[in-house]
Amino acid sequence: EVGLAGRVRSDYMARKIAGGVRAARMVRLRTRQGQYRDYVDAVVDRDGADIRAIRRPDALRLLIDQMAARTAQEINTSELAKLAKLKRGTVDQYLDILMRLSMVTKLSAWMPGEGKRDIKQPKFHFVDTGIATALRRLNDKSFEIGNTPEALGGLLESFVAGELQRALPMQDDDYRLYHWRSADRREIDVL
C-alpha cells in the first residue's frame, strides 16, 4: 500500500529500525544493531559514570533494556524498581542519567492546572528508535502485518514524539509536549 509521498509501509519500518545515527544507517542491519548495543554498553560503562556514580552498571543496563521494551508507555518507577531489584530512588537516578544522556525523554501527563501534572505517570520515549530496536533485536520481519503490533505502535509513537521534540527549538513560540489519558483509557499520545 502506497502512503505519503509514494512511500510504502516498509519504508517507514526501515526508518524506525535504522535509527538516527547517519553513519550507522549506512551499514547492514546486523552490524548496525551490534554498533548500537556497543554504544549502550559504552554509555553504561563510561558516560553514565561521568554524570553520577553507578554502583550497579548491570542494573542500569537492565533498566535500559526495559525502557527500550516500554518506549511510549507510562512508567511506574516502583514497578520498574521491583523488576530491576533496585530501590525506587536508584531507578529515578538512573532515569535521570538516561535523560541527561538523551537516551530517553519524558513526556509529563497533561492536566488542567500546573500543580497536578506531576501526579499522573509520565510517558518515557526512547529517543533513537534504531537503538531501541537493536536492544530488542527487532528487524523488518518483526513489523510485518500481524506480527507484534504492540512493538510497532510504541516505536512509531516514540519516533513521532522525537521528531516533534527536535522541531520545538525551531518554533517561534515556546511549546511543551505532554501526553493525555482519560480515566476511561482514551488517550492522546502527544499533546
C-alpha positions in Angstrom: 0.0 0.0 0.0 1.5 3.3 -1.1 1.4 6.1 1.5 2.6 9.7 1.9 5.0 10.9 -0.9 4.9 7.5 -2.6 6.4 5.6 0.4 5.2 2.3 1.4 4.8 0.8 4.9 8.1 -1.0 4.7 9.9 2.3 4.1 8.6 3.7 7.4 9.5 0.5 9.2 13.0 0.6 7.8 13.4 4.2 9.1 12.4 3.1 12.6 14.9 0.2 12.5 17.7 2.3 11.1 17.5 5.0 13.8 19.0 8.4 13.8 22.8 7.9 13.5 23.5 8.6 9.9 26.8 6.6 9.8 25.1 3.6 11.3 22.3 3.7 8.7 24.8 3.1 6.0 25.8 -0.4 7.3 23.9 -3.7 7.2 21.3 -4.3 9.9 23.3 -6.9 11.9 26.4 -4.7 12.0 24.3 -1.6 12.8 22.5 -3.3 15.7 25.8 -4.5 17.1 27.1 -1.0 17.0 24.1 0.3 18.8 24.4 -2.3 21.5 28.1 -1.4 21.9 27.1 2.2 22.2 24.7 1.4 25.0 27.5 -0.6 26.8 29.8 2.5 26.4 27.0 4.7 27.9 26.7 2.4 30.9 30.5 1.9 31.4 31.7 5.4 30.7 29.2 8.2 30.1 26.7 7.4 32.9 29.5 7.4 35.4 30.5 10.9 34.3 27.1 12.2 35.5 26.7 10.2 38.6 28.4 7.2 40.3 26.8 4.0 39.2 27.2 1.2 41.7 25.3 -1.4 39.7 26.1 -1.0 36.0 24.4 -4.3 35.3 21.1 -2.9 36.8 21.5 0.3 34.7 21.9 -2.0 31.6 18.8 -3.9 32.6 16.9 -0.7 33.1 17.9 0.5 29.6 16.7 -2.8 28.1 13.4 -2.4 30.0 13.0 1.2 28.8 13.5 0.1 25.2 10.8 -2.5 25.6 8.5 0.1 27.3 9.1 3.0 24.9 6.0 5.2 24.7 4.4 3.7 27.8 3.5 5.3 31.1 6.2 4.2 33.5 5.6 3.3 37.2 9.0 3.6 38.7 8.0 1.5 41.7 7.2 -1.5 39.4 10.4 -0.9 37.4 12.4 -0.9 40.6 10.9 -4.3 41.6 11.7 -5.7 38.2 15.3 -4.4 38.3 15.7 -5.3 42.0 16.6 -1.7 42.8 15.4 1.0 45.2 12.9 3.4 43.6 15.3 6.3 44.3 18.0 4.5 42.3 15.7 3.9 39.4 14.8 7.6 39.5 18.5 8.5 39.5 19.2 6.1 36.6 16.3 7.5 34.6 17.7 11.0 35.2 21.1 9.8 33.8 19.4 8.4 30.7 17.5 11.7 30.2 20.7 13.7 30.6 22.4 11.4 28.1 19.5 11.9 25.7 18.8 8.2 25.6 15.2 8.6 26.8 12.9 11.6 27.1 9.9 12.1 29.4 6.5 13.5 28.5 4.6 14.5 31.5 0.9 13.9 31.7 -1.2 16.9 30.8 -3.8 18.0 33.3 -5.5 21.3 33.8 -3.6 23.3 36.4 0.2 23.2 36.7 0.4 21.7 40.1 -1.5 18.5 39.2 0.8 17.5 36.3 3.3 15.6 38.3 0.7 13.4 39.9 0.0 11.3 36.9 2.6 8.9 35.5 4.8 10.3 32.7 5.5 8.5 29.4 9.0 7.8 28.5 10.2 7.6 24.9 13.4 6.0 23.7 15.0 8.9 21.7 16.5 6.7 19.0 14.2 4.0 17.6 17.2 2.3 16.0 18.8 1.7 19.4 15.5 0.5 20.8 15.0 -2.0 18.0 18.6 -3.2 18.3 18.2 -3.8 22.1 15.0 -5.7 21.4 16.6 -7.5 18.4 13.8 -6.5 16.1 14.1 -6.5 12.4 11.9 -5.7 9.3 10.2 -9.0 9.7 9.1 -8.1 13.2 6.9 -5.4 11.8 5.1 -7.4 9.1 1.3 -7.1 9.3 0.0 -9.4 12.1 3.4 -9.7 13.8 4.0 -7.9 17.2 1.7 -4.9 16.6 2.4 -3.6 20.1 6.1 -3.2 19.2 5.3 -1.2 16.2 2.9 1.1 18.0 5.3 2.2 20.7 8.2 2.7 18.4 6.2 4.7 15.9 4.8 6.8 18.7 8.4 7.4 20.0 9.6 8.3 16.5 6.9 10.9 16.1 7.4 12.3 19.6 11.1 12.6 18.9 10.6 14.4 15.6 8.2 16.8 17.3 10.7 17.4 20.1 13.5 18.1 17.6 11.3 20.7 15.9 10.5 22.6 19.1 13.6 24.8 19.1 12.8 26.0 15.6 9.3 27.3 16.6 8.6 30.9 17.3 6.6 30.1 20.4 7.8 28.1 23.5 5.9 24.9 23.2 5.9 21.9 25.6 4.8 18.4 24.8 2.6 16.3 27.0 0.5 13.1 26.8 -3.0 12.8 28.0 -5.1 9.8 29.1 -8.6 9.9 30.5 -10.0 7.7 33.2 -11.7 5.5 30.6 -8.4 4.9 28.8 -8.9 7.3 25.9 -5.6 8.9 25.1 -3.7 11.4 23.0 -0.1 10.3 22.5 1.4 13.7 22.1 -0.4 16.9 23.1 
